[in-house]
Amino acid sequence: MREREWIRCDRCDGEIYEGSEYYQINGQCVCRECLEEFAGHWFAPFRLIAGEEL
């Protein structure tokens, strides 16, 4: 039985197959492989470096 494409990742345009885990964040579909990069961009405004003043 062949896997069926369910949707595509909005970041890498990769296929997300039926039964696969993915995330829908603010209307964007994000595959597991792109999640870390997506989160890095999303949370970049809140990034701090220990030892540096605000």
N, CA, C and O of each residue as an XYZ file, in Angstrom:
216
protein
N       0.845     -1.192      0.000
C       0.000      0.000      0.000
C       0.882      1.244      0.000
O       1.813      1.349      0.798
N       0.600      2.146     -0.858
C       1.382      3.368     -1.018
C       0.907      4.449     -0.053
O      -0.292      4.633      0.152
N       1.885      5.175      0.546
C       1.526      6.274      1.446
C       0.910      7.405      0.641
O       1.319      7.684     -0.486
N      -0.076      8.046      1.240
C      -0.734      9.169      0.566
C      -0.254     10.479      1.171
O      -0.216     10.646      2.390
N       0.114     11.406      0.286
C       0.490     12.744      0.751
C      -0.745     13.411      1.329
O      -1.811     13.404      0.713
N      -0.596     13.989      2.519
C      -1.703     14.651      3.186
C      -1.620     16.154      2.963
O      -2.614     16.798      2.629
N      -0.426     16.707      3.151
C      -0.209     18.145      3.069
C       1.281     18.373      2.849
O       2.061     17.423      2.912
N       1.695     19.620      2.589
C       3.114     19.939      2.406
C       3.549     20.938      3.469
O       2.768     21.784      3.906
N       4.794     20.826      3.870
C       5.378     21.747      4.847
C       5.545     23.121      4.194
O       6.059     23.224      3.081
N       5.113     24.165      4.884
C       5.239     25.527      4.343
C       6.676     26.037      4.394
O       6.982     27.038      3.746
N       7.562     25.389      5.135
C       8.952     25.840      5.224
C       9.838     25.170      4.176
O      10.586     25.852      3.474
N       9.761     23.845      4.062
C      10.658     23.132      3.143
C       9.945     22.589      1.913
O      10.594     22.079      1.000
N       8.631     22.688      1.875
C       7.783     22.173      0.799
C       7.823     20.648      0.707
O       7.450     20.073     -0.315
N       8.281     19.993      1.786
C       8.310     18.534      1.810
C       6.934     17.951      2.042
O       6.042     18.597      2.593
N       6.786     16.705      1.604
C       5.509     16.020      1.762
C       5.306     15.575      3.200
O       6.241     15.108      3.848
N       4.111     15.717      3.687
C       3.702     15.185      4.978
C       2.622     14.158      4.659
O       1.567     14.483      4.113
N       2.915     12.907      5.015
C       2.035     11.806      4.639
C       0.959     11.552      5.683
O       1.120     11.870      6.862
N      -0.111     10.988      5.233
C      -1.209     10.616      6.108
C      -0.669      9.781      7.262
O       0.062      8.815      7.042
N      -1.024     10.147      8.486
C      -0.561      9.456      9.678
C       0.713     10.028     10.274
O       1.113      9.622     11.365
N       1.367     10.971      9.578
C       2.601     11.582     10.072
C       2.292     12.763     10.977
O       1.270     13.431     10.824
N       3.178     13.007     11.907
C       3.032     14.135     12.827
C       3.513     15.419     12.155
O       4.544     15.426     11.482
N       2.762     16.504     12.340
C       3.172     17.829     11.887
C       2.528     18.856     12.804
O       1.695     18.512     13.643
N       2.910     20.104     12.644
C       2.416     21.181     13.499
C       1.763     22.236     12.630
O       2.261     22.558     11.552
N       0.646     22.773     13.101
C      -0.002     23.894     12.427
C       0.085     25.075     13.379
O      -0.558     25.090     14.429
N       0.892     26.071     13.000
C       1.192     27.211     13.860
C       0.845     28.480     13.098
O       1.436     28.776     12.060
N      -0.116     29.221     13.622
C      -0.577     30.453     12.964
C      -0.864     30.232     11.477
O      -0.494     31.049     10.634
N      -1.520     29.129     11.174
C      -1.915     28.841      9.799
C      -0.837     28.218      8.942
O      -1.100     27.896      7.784
N       0.367     28.033      9.460
C       1.457     27.416      8.702
C       1.614     25.962      9.115
O       1.567     25.637     10.301
N       1.798     25.094      8.139
C       2.076     23.686      8.413
C       3.585     23.513      8.474
O       4.306     23.926      7.566
N       4.054     22.896      9.555
C       5.488     22.727      9.774
C       5.760     21.256     10.086
O       5.162     20.692     11.003
N       6.668     20.633      9.319
C       7.019     19.241      9.571
C       7.979     19.150     10.757
O       8.551     20.155     11.181
N       8.149     17.932     11.289
C       9.030     17.732     12.454
C      10.453     18.190     12.159
O      11.111     18.754     13.033
N      10.932     17.957     10.952
C      12.304     18.310     10.598
C      12.529     19.821     10.606
O      13.646     20.269     10.861
N      11.507     20.604     10.337
C      11.631     22.071     10.280
C      11.253     22.756     11.593
O      11.419     23.968     11.723
N      10.754     22.004     12.553
C      10.225     22.609     13.773
C      11.277     23.410     14.543
O      10.989     24.520     14.989
N      12.484     22.874     14.707
C      13.510     23.572     15.486
C      13.883     24.912     14.839
O      13.990     25.925     15.530
N      14.079     24.920     13.529
C      14.407     26.167     12.830
C      13.245     27.162     12.929
O      13.459     28.351     13.164
N      12.025     26.671     12.749
C      10.847     27.525     12.846
C      10.772     28.164     14.229
O      10.546     29.368     14.349
N      10.961     27.357     15.272
C      10.898     27.869     16.647
C      12.003     28.893     16.887
O      11.773     29.891     17.570
N      13.190     28.668     16.345
C      14.286     29.618     16.498
C      13.932     30.989     15.931
O      14.227     32.015     16.544
N      13.304     31.004     14.766
C      12.890     32.281     14.161
C      11.736     32.903     14.947
O      11.702     34.113     15.174
N      10.803     32.065     15.352
C       9.614     32.530     16.064
C       9.979     33.193     17.393
O       9.429     34.236     17.747
N      10.916     32.576     18.128
C      11.281     33.056     19.453
C      12.514     33.950     19.462
O      12.968     34.340     20.537
N      13.065     34.283     18.312
C      14.261     35.126     18.229
C      14.125     36.450     18.988
O      15.103     36.875     19.603
N      12.981     37.119     18.981
C      12.873     38.380     19.725
C      13.034     38.217     21.241
O      13.293     39.194     21.944
N      12.884     37.001     21.739
C      12.966     36.751     23.177
C      14.324     36.173     23.584
O      14.537     35.844     24.750
N      15.226     36.054     22.635
C      16.528     35.432     22.865
C      17.415     36.352     23.709
O      17.518     37.549     23.442
N      18.042     35.783     24.711
C      18.983     36.492     25.567
C      20.281     35.707     25.618
O      20.305     34.511     25.330
N      21.357     36.382     25.984
C      22.638     35.725     26.156
C      23.090     35.960     27.584
O      23.211     37.104     28.023
N      23.340     34.879     28.310
C      23.734     34.967     29.705
C      25.015     35.778     29.835
O      25.984     35.551     29.110
N      25.008     36.722     30.761
C      26.180     37.559     31.009
C      26.149     38.896     30.276
O      26.964     39.775     30.559
N      25.220     39.058     29.339
C      25.093     40.338     28.627
C      23.957     41.142     29.217
O      22.922     40.594     29.595
N      24.157     42.450     29.295
C      23.122     43.316     29.836
C      21.998     43.513     28.822
O      22.213     43.426     27.613
N      20.824     43.773     29.322
C      19.667     44.022     28.449
C      19.712     45.399     27.858
O      18.818     45.776     27.101
